[in-house]
Amino acid sequence: MPKDCLVVGDSINDVESARSAGMTMADVHYGYNHGEDIRMSKPDLVIGSLLELV
């Protein structure tokens, strides 16, 4: 089920895709986002390392 999945990405496109699919979204803060702070796109979680997901 989409609600049971986690999408990990680094851009607003990833956030929008996850939202469209009904999935939870985690973004890394250091990714590619056209120079904009990823927090502006309101992902469910912002992480500094994929290790934080463990």
mmCIF file of the N, C-alpha and C atoms, coordinates in Angstrom:
data_MODEL
# 
_entry.id   MODEL 
# 
loop_
_atom_site.group_PDB 
_atom_site.id 
_atom_site.type_symbol 
_atom_site.label_atom_id 
_atom_site.label_alt_id 
_atom_site.label_comp_id 
_atom_site.label_asym_id 
_atom_site.label_entity_id 
_atom_site.label_seq_id 
_atom_site.pdbx_PDB_ins_code 
_atom_site.Cartn_x 
_atom_site.Cartn_y 
_atom_site.Cartn_z 
_atom_site.occupancy 
_atom_site.B_iso_or_equiv 
_atom_site.pdbx_formal_charge 
_atom_site.auth_seq_id 
_atom_site.auth_comp_id 
_atom_site.auth_asym_id 
_atom_site.auth_atom_id 
_atom_site.pdbx_PDB_model_num 
ATOM 1   N N  . MET A 1 1  ? 0.835  -1.178 0.000  1.00 0.00 ? 1  MET A N  1 
ATOM 2   C CA . MET A 1 1  ? 0.000  0.000  0.000  1.00 0.00 ? 1  MET A CA 1 
ATOM 3   C C  . MET A 1 1  ? 0.888  1.252  0.000  1.00 0.00 ? 1  MET A C  1 
ATOM 4   N N  . PRO A 1 2  ? 0.541  2.268  -0.774 1.00 0.00 ? 2  PRO A N  1 
ATOM 5   C CA . PRO A 1 2  ? 1.347  3.491  -0.817 1.00 0.00 ? 2  PRO A CA 1 
ATOM 6   C C  . PRO A 1 2  ? 1.554  4.135  0.544  1.00 0.00 ? 2  PRO A C  1 
ATOM 7   N N  . LYS A 1 3  ? 0.551  4.117  1.399  1.00 0.00 ? 3  LYS A N  1 
ATOM 8   C CA . LYS A 1 3  ? 0.689  4.763  2.711  1.00 0.00 ? 3  LYS A CA 1 
ATOM 9   C C  . LYS A 1 3  ? 1.714  4.057  3.592  1.00 0.00 ? 3  LYS A C  1 
ATOM 10  N N  . ASP A 1 4  ? 2.087  2.835  3.238  1.00 0.00 ? 4  ASP A N  1 
ATOM 11  C CA . ASP A 1 4  ? 3.062  2.066  3.994  1.00 0.00 ? 4  ASP A CA 1 
ATOM 12  C C  . ASP A 1 4  ? 4.477  2.212  3.447  1.00 0.00 ? 4  ASP A C  1 
ATOM 13  N N  . CYS A 1 5  ? 4.646  3.052  2.427  1.00 0.00 ? 5  CYS A N  1 
ATOM 14  C CA . CYS A 1 5  ? 5.946  3.232  1.772  1.00 0.00 ? 5  CYS A CA 1 
ATOM 15  C C  . CYS A 1 5  ? 6.589  4.549  2.181  1.00 0.00 ? 5  CYS A C  1 
ATOM 16  N N  . LEU A 1 6  ? 7.895  4.604  2.047  1.00 0.00 ? 6  LEU A N  1 
ATOM 17  C CA . LEU A 1 6  ? 8.657  5.824  2.300  1.00 0.00 ? 6  LEU A CA 1 
ATOM 18  C C  . LEU A 1 6  ? 9.477  6.142  1.063  1.00 0.00 ? 6  LEU A C  1 
ATOM 19  N N  . VAL A 1 7  ? 9.302  7.328  0.537  1.00 0.00 ? 7  VAL A N  1 
ATOM 20  C CA . VAL A 1 7  ? 10.105 7.808  -0.579 1.00 0.00 ? 7  VAL A CA 1 
ATOM 21  C C  . VAL A 1 7  ? 11.228 8.652  -0.003 1.00 0.00 ? 7  VAL A C  1 
ATOM 22  N N  . VAL A 1 8  ? 12.449 8.423  -0.463 1.00 0.00 ? 8  VAL A N  1 
ATOM 23  C CA . VAL A 1 8  ? 13.588 9.232  -0.050 1.00 0.00 ? 8  VAL A CA 1 
ATOM 24  C C  . VAL A 1 8  ? 14.079 9.969  -1.282 1.00 0.00 ? 8  VAL A C  1 
ATOM 25  N N  . GLY A 1 9  ? 14.192 11.286 -1.165 1.00 0.00 ? 9  GLY A N  1 
ATOM 26  C CA . GLY A 1 9  ? 14.619 12.075 -2.305 1.00 0.00 ? 9  GLY A CA 1 
ATOM 27  C C  . GLY A 1 9  ? 15.424 13.284 -1.897 1.00 0.00 ? 9  GLY A C  1 
ATOM 28  N N  . ASP A 1 10 ? 15.624 14.183 -2.873 1.00 0.00 ? 10 ASP A N  1 
ATOM 29  C CA . ASP A 1 10 ? 16.443 15.365 -2.594 1.00 0.00 ? 10 ASP A CA 1 
ATOM 30  C C  . ASP A 1 10 ? 15.933 16.615 -3.294 1.00 0.00 ? 10 ASP A C  1 
ATOM 31  N N  . SER A 1 11 ? 14.683 16.577 -3.795 1.00 0.00 ? 11 SER A N  1 
ATOM 32  C CA . SER A 1 11 ? 14.190 17.750 -4.504 1.00 0.00 ? 11 SER A CA 1 
ATOM 33  C C  . SER A 1 11 ? 12.682 17.909 -4.338 1.00 0.00 ? 11 SER A C  1 
ATOM 34  N N  . ILE A 1 12 ? 12.190 19.075 -4.726 1.00 0.00 ? 12 ILE A N  1 
ATOM 35  C CA . ILE A 1 12 ? 10.756 19.328 -4.676 1.00 0.00 ? 12 ILE A CA 1 
ATOM 36  C C  . ILE A 1 12 ? 10.010 18.378 -5.610 1.00 0.00 ? 12 ILE A C  1 
ATOM 37  N N  . ASN A 1 13 ? 10.643 17.974 -6.713 1.00 0.00 ? 13 ASN A N  1 
ATOM 38  C CA . ASN A 1 13 ? 10.012 17.008 -7.616 1.00 0.00 ? 13 ASN A CA 1 
ATOM 39  C C  . ASN A 1 13 ? 9.750  15.687 -6.908 1.00 0.00 ? 13 ASN A C  1 
ATOM 40  N N  . ASP A 1 14 ? 10.676 15.275 -6.061 1.00 0.00 ? 14 ASP A N  1 
ATOM 41  C CA . ASP A 1 14 ? 10.498 14.045 -5.298 1.00 0.00 ? 14 ASP A CA 1 
ATOM 42  C C  . ASP A 1 14 ? 9.349  14.187 -4.296 1.00 0.00 ? 14 ASP A C  1 
ATOM 43  N N  . VAL A 1 15 ? 9.261  15.337 -3.646 1.00 0.00 ? 15 VAL A N  1 
ATOM 44  C CA . VAL A 1 15 ? 8.180  15.591 -2.689 1.00 0.00 ? 15 VAL A CA 1 
ATOM 45  C C  . VAL A 1 15 ? 6.841  15.545 -3.414 1.00 0.00 ? 15 VAL A C  1 
ATOM 46  N N  . GLU A 1 16 ? 6.746  16.223 -4.536 1.00 0.00 ? 16 GLU A N  1 
ATOM 47  C CA . GLU A 1 16 ? 5.489  16.263 -5.277 1.00 0.00 ? 16 GLU A CA 1 
ATOM 48  C C  . GLU A 1 16 ? 5.091  14.877 -5.781 1.00 0.00 ? 16 GLU A C  1 
ATOM 49  N N  . SER A 1 17 ? 6.056  14.093 -6.218 1.00 0.00 ? 17 SER A N  1 
ATOM 50  C CA . SER A 1 17 ? 5.768  12.741 -6.695 1.00 0.00 ? 17 SER A CA 1 
ATOM 51  C C  . SER A 1 17 ? 5.257  11.855 -5.563 1.00 0.00 ? 17 SER A C  1 
ATOM 52  N N  . ALA A 1 18 ? 5.909  11.945 -4.415 1.00 0.00 ? 18 ALA A N  1 
ATOM 53  C CA . ALA A 1 18 ? 5.478  11.147 -3.259 1.00 0.00 ? 18 ALA A CA 1 
ATOM 54  C C  . ALA A 1 18 ? 4.074  11.543 -2.832 1.00 0.00 ? 18 ALA A C  1 
ATOM 55  N N  . ARG A 1 19 ? 3.802  12.818 -2.785 1.00 0.00 ? 19 ARG A N  1 
ATOM 56  C CA . ARG A 1 19 ? 2.466  13.308 -2.396 1.00 0.00 ? 19 ARG A CA 1 
ATOM 57  C C  . ARG A 1 19 ? 1.405  12.796 -3.379 1.00 0.00 ? 19 ARG A C  1 
ATOM 58  N N  . SER A 1 20 ? 1.709  12.862 -4.665 1.00 0.00 ? 20 SER A N  1 
ATOM 59  C CA . SER A 1 20 ? 0.765  12.401 -5.681 1.00 0.00 ? 20 SER A CA 1 
ATOM 60  C C  . SER A 1 20 ? 0.461  10.915 -5.538 1.00 0.00 ? 20 SER A C  1 
ATOM 61  N N  . ALA A 1 21 ? 1.441  10.164 -5.090 1.00 0.00 ? 21 ALA A N  1 
ATOM 62  C CA . ALA A 1 21 ? 1.277  8.718  -4.924 1.00 0.00 ? 21 ALA A CA 1 
ATOM 63  C C  . ALA A 1 21 ? 0.723  8.344  -3.556 1.00 0.00 ? 21 ALA A C  1 
ATOM 64  N N  . GLY A 1 22 ? 0.561  9.327  -2.655 1.00 0.00 ? 22 GLY A N  1 
ATOM 65  C CA . GLY A 1 22 ? 0.046  9.044  -1.322 1.00 0.00 ? 22 GLY A CA 1 
ATOM 66  C C  . GLY A 1 22 ? 1.063  8.421  -0.391 1.00 0.00 ? 22 GLY A C  1 
ATOM 67  N N  . MET A 1 23 ? 2.343  8.702  -0.641 1.00 0.00 ? 23 MET A N  1 
ATOM 68  C CA . MET A 1 23 ? 3.423  8.122  0.157  1.00 0.00 ? 23 MET A CA 1 
ATOM 69  C C  . MET A 1 23 ? 4.042  9.144  1.100  1.00 0.00 ? 23 MET A C  1 
ATOM 70  N N  . THR A 1 24 ? 4.648  8.652  2.164  1.00 0.00 ? 24 THR A N  1 
ATOM 71  C CA . THR A 1 24 ? 5.392  9.486  3.097  1.00 0.00 ? 24 THR A CA 1 
ATOM 72  C C  . THR A 1 24 ? 6.705  9.881  2.435  1.00 0.00 ? 24 THR A C  1 
ATOM 73  N N  . MET A 1 25 ? 7.169  11.109 2.725  1.00 0.00 ? 25 MET A N  1 
ATOM 74  C CA . MET A 1 25 ? 8.338  11.656 2.052  1.00 0.00 ? 25 MET A CA 1 
ATOM 75  C C  . MET A 1 25 ? 9.427  12.065 3.023  1.00 0.00 ? 25 MET A C  1 
ATOM 76  N N  . ALA A 1 26 ? 10.646 11.593 2.776  1.00 0.00 ? 26 ALA A N  1 
ATOM 77  C CA . ALA A 1 26 ? 11.829 12.034 3.513  1.00 0.00 ? 26 ALA A CA 1 
ATOM 78  C C  . ALA A 1 26 ? 12.801 12.616 2.496  1.00 0.00 ? 26 ALA A C  1 
ATOM 79  N N  . ASP A 1 27 ? 13.314 13.791 2.764  1.00 0.00 ? 27 ASP A N  1 
ATOM 80  C CA . ASP A 1 27 ? 14.283 14.434 1.872  1.00 0.00 ? 27 ASP A CA 1 
ATOM 81  C C  . ASP A 1 27 ? 15.589 14.669 2.608  1.00 0.00 ? 27 ASP A C  1 
ATOM 82  N N  . VAL A 1 28 ? 16.693 14.471 1.880  1.00 0.00 ? 28 VAL A N  1 
ATOM 83  C CA . VAL A 1 28 ? 17.996 14.843 2.422  1.00 0.00 ? 28 VAL A CA 1 
ATOM 84  C C  . VAL A 1 28 ? 18.181 16.337 2.196  1.00 0.00 ? 28 VAL A C  1 
ATOM 85  N N  . HIS A 1 29 ? 18.749 17.019 3.155  1.00 0.00 ? 29 HIS A N  1 
ATOM 86  C CA . HIS A 1 29 ? 18.864 18.481 3.063  1.00 0.00 ? 29 HIS A CA 1 
ATOM 87  C C  . HIS A 1 29 ? 19.960 18.935 2.125  1.00 0.00 ? 29 HIS A C  1 
ATOM 88  N N  . TYR A 1 30 ? 20.840 18.031 1.714  1.00 0.00 ? 30 TYR A N  1 
ATOM 89  C CA . TYR A 1 30 ? 21.987 18.419 0.901  1.00 0.00 ? 30 TYR A CA 1 
ATOM 90  C C  . TYR A 1 30 ? 21.794 18.118 -0.584 1.00 0.00 ? 30 TYR A C  1 
ATOM 91  N N  . GLY A 1 31 ? 20.616 17.747 -0.992 1.00 0.00 ? 31 GLY A N  1 
ATOM 92  C CA . GLY A 1 31 ? 20.394 17.319 -2.363 1.00 0.00 ? 31 GLY A CA 1 
ATOM 93  C C  . GLY A 1 31 ? 20.239 18.440 -3.366 1.00 0.00 ? 31 GLY A C  1 
ATOM 94  N N  . TYR A 1 32 ? 19.851 18.053 -4.551 1.00 0.00 ? 32 TYR A N  1 
ATOM 95  C CA . TYR A 1 32 ? 19.689 18.968 -5.674 1.00 0.00 ? 32 TYR A CA 1 
ATOM 96  C C  . TYR A 1 32 ? 18.276 19.549 -5.647 1.00 0.00 ? 32 TYR A C  1 
ATOM 97  N N  . ASN A 1 33 ? 18.158 20.828 -5.361 1.00 0.00 ? 33 ASN A N  1 
ATOM 98  C CA . ASN A 1 33 ? 16.842 21.456 -5.313 1.00 0.00 ? 33 ASN A CA 1 
ATOM 99  C C  . ASN A 1 33 ? 16.905 22.892 -5.817 1.00 0.00 ? 33 ASN A C  1 
ATOM 100 N N  . HIS A 1 34 ? 17.662 23.127 -6.851 1.00 0.00 ? 34 HIS A N  1 
ATOM 101 C CA . HIS A 1 34 ? 17.749 24.450 -7.492 1.00 0.00 ? 34 HIS A CA 1 
ATOM 102 C C  . HIS A 1 34 ? 18.110 25.565 -6.511 1.00 0.00 ? 34 HIS A C  1 
ATOM 103 N N  . GLY A 1 35 ? 18.905 25.254 -5.500 1.00 0.00 ? 35 GLY A N  1 
ATOM 104 C CA . GLY A 1 35 ? 19.343 26.259 -4.543 1.00 0.00 ? 35 GLY A CA 1 
ATOM 105 C C  . GLY A 1 35 ? 18.311 26.638 -3.488 1.00 0.00 ? 35 GLY A C  1 
ATOM 106 N N  . GLU A 1 36 ? 17.151 26.013 -3.499 1.00 0.00 ? 36 GLU A N  1 
ATOM 107 C CA . GLU A 1 36 ? 16.098 26.299 -2.521 1.00 0.00 ? 36 GLU A CA 1 
ATOM 108 C C  . GLU A 1 36 ? 16.201 25.339 -1.340 1.00 0.00 ? 36 GLU A C  1 
ATOM 109 N N  . ASP A 1 37 ? 15.883 25.825 -0.152 1.00 0.00 ? 37 ASP A N  1 
ATOM 110 C CA . ASP A 1 37 ? 15.862 24.971 1.036  1.00 0.00 ? 37 ASP A CA 1 
ATOM 111 C C  . ASP A 1 37 ? 14.729 23.959 0.885  1.00 0.00 ? 37 ASP A C  1 
ATOM 112 N N  . ILE A 1 38 ? 15.048 22.688 0.979  1.00 0.00 ? 38 ILE A N  1 
ATOM 113 C CA . ILE A 1 38 ? 14.067 21.626 0.779  1.00 0.00 ? 38 ILE A CA 1 
ATOM 114 C C  . ILE A 1 38 ? 12.916 21.708 1.782  1.00 0.00 ? 38 ILE A C  1 
ATOM 115 N N  . ARG A 1 39 ? 13.157 22.317 2.908  1.00 0.00 ? 39 ARG A N  1 
ATOM 116 C CA . ARG A 1 39 ? 12.104 22.445 3.927  1.00 0.00 ? 39 ARG A CA 1 
ATOM 117 C C  . ARG A 1 39 ? 10.913 23.260 3.410  1.00 0.00 ? 39 ARG A C  1 
ATOM 118 N N  . MET A 1 40 ? 11.155 24.115 2.431  1.00 0.00 ? 40 MET A N  1 
ATOM 119 C CA . MET A 1 40 ? 10.088 24.931 1.852  1.00 0.00 ? 40 MET A CA 1 
ATOM 120 C C  . MET A 1 40 ? 9.029  24.076 1.148  1.00 0.00 ? 40 MET A C  1 
ATOM 121 N N  . SER A 1 41 ? 9.415  22.892 0.695  1.00 0.00 ? 41 SER A N  1 
ATOM 122 C CA . SER A 1 41 ? 8.470  22.012 0.005  1.00 0.00 ? 41 SER A CA 1 
ATOM 123 C C  . SER A 1 41 ? 7.704  21.109 0.970  1.00 0.00 ? 41 SER A C  1 
ATOM 124 N N  . LYS A 1 42 ? 8.016  21.228 2.258  1.00 0.00 ? 42 LYS A N  1 
ATOM 125 C CA . LYS A 1 42 ? 7.303  20.542 3.342  1.00 0.00 ? 42 LYS A CA 1 
ATOM 126 C C  . LYS A 1 42 ? 7.258  19.019 3.226  1.00 0.00 ? 42 LYS A C  1 
ATOM 127 N N  . PRO A 1 43 ? 8.444  18.378 3.133  1.00 0.00 ? 43 PRO A N  1 
ATOM 128 C CA . PRO A 1 43 ? 8.456  16.917 3.194  1.00 0.00 ? 43 PRO A CA 1 
ATOM 129 C C  . PRO A 1 43 ? 8.086  16.491 4.625  1.00 0.00 ? 43 PRO A C  1 
ATOM 130 N N  . ASP A 1 44 ? 7.765  15.232 4.804  1.00 0.00 ? 44 ASP A N  1 
ATOM 131 C CA . ASP A 1 44 ? 7.413  14.747 6.143  1.00 0.00 ? 44 ASP A CA 1 
ATOM 132 C C  . ASP A 1 44 ? 8.623  14.743 7.068  1.00 0.00 ? 44 ASP A C  1 
ATOM 133 N N  . LEU A 1 45 ? 9.795  14.558 6.489  1.00 0.00 ? 45 LEU A N  1 
ATOM 134 C CA . LEU A 1 45 ? 11.016 14.444 7.278  1.00 0.00 ? 45 LEU A CA 1 
ATOM 135 C C  . LEU A 1 45 ? 12.179 14.988 6.464  1.00 0.00 ? 45 LEU A C  1 
ATOM 136 N N  . VAL A 1 46 ? 13.070 15.720 7.111  1.00 0.00 ? 46 VAL A N  1 
ATOM 137 C CA . VAL A 1 46 ? 14.311 16.173 6.476  1.00 0.00 ? 46 VAL A CA 1 
ATOM 138 C C  . VAL A 1 46 ? 15.453 15.523 7.252  1.00 0.00 ? 46 VAL A C  1 
ATOM 139 N N  . ILE A 1 47 ? 16.337 14.857 6.524  1.00 0.00 ? 47 ILE A N  1 
ATOM 140 C CA . ILE A 1 47 ? 17.440 14.142 7.161  1.00 0.00 ? 47 ILE A CA 1 
ATOM 141 C C  . ILE A 1 47 ? 18.774 14.623 6.610  1.00 0.00 ? 47 ILE A C  1 
ATOM 142 N N  . GLY A 1 48 ? 19.827 14.388 7.378  1.00 0.00 ? 48 GLY A N  1 
ATOM 143 C CA . GLY A 1 48 ? 21.157 14.759 6.970  1.00 0.00 ? 48 GLY A CA 1 
ATOM 144 C C  . GLY A 1 48 ? 21.970 13.590 6.451  1.00 0.00 ? 48 GLY A C  1 
ATOM 145 N N  . SER A 1 49 ? 21.454 12.374 6.677  1.00 0.00 ? 49 SER A N  1 
ATOM 146 C CA . SER A 1 49 ? 22.156 11.164 6.258  1.00 0.00 ? 49 SER A CA 1 
ATOM 147 C C  . SER A 1 49 ? 21.139 10.042 6.121  1.00 0.00 ? 49 SER A C  1 
ATOM 148 N N  . LEU A 1 50 ? 21.367 9.184  5.157  1.00 0.00 ? 50 LEU A N  1 
ATOM 149 C CA . LEU A 1 50 ? 20.479 8.036  5.005  1.00 0.00 ? 50 LEU A CA 1 
ATOM 150 C C  . LEU A 1 50 ? 20.546 7.105  6.218  1.00 0.00 ? 50 LEU A C  1 
ATOM 151 N N  . LEU A 1 51 ? 21.633 7.180  6.969  1.00 0.00 ? 51 LEU A N  1 
ATOM 152 C CA . LEU A 1 51 ? 21.759 6.371  8.189  1.00 0.00 ? 51 LEU A CA 1 
ATOM 153 C C  . LEU A 1 51 ? 20.703 6.724  9.224  1.00 0.00 ? 51 LEU A C  1 
ATOM 154 N N  . GLU A 1 52 ? 20.147 7.941  9.139  1.00 0.00 ? 52 GLU A N  1 
ATOM 155 C CA . GLU A 1 52 ? 19.104 8.348  10.072 1.00 0.00 ? 52 GLU A CA 1 
ATOM 156 C C  . GLU A 1 52 ? 17.815 7.546  9.883  1.00 0.00 ? 52 GLU A C  1 
ATOM 157 N N  . LEU A 1 53 ? 17.685 6.854  8.784  1.00 0.00 ? 53 LEU A N  1 
ATOM 158 C CA . LEU A 1 53 ? 16.475 6.075  8.508  1.00 0.00 ? 53 LEU A CA 1 
ATOM 159 C C  . LEU A 1 53 ? 16.502 4.701  9.157  1.00 0.00 ? 53 LEU A C  1 
ATOM 160 N N  . VAL A 1 54 ? 17.659 4.287  9.616  1.00 0.00 ? 54 VAL A N  1 
ATOM 161 C CA . VAL A 1 54 ? 17.797 2.945  10.207 1.00 0.00 ? 54 VAL A CA 1 
ATOM 162 C C  . VAL A 1 54 ? 17.019 2.863  11.507 1.00 0.00 ? 54 VAL A C  1 
# 
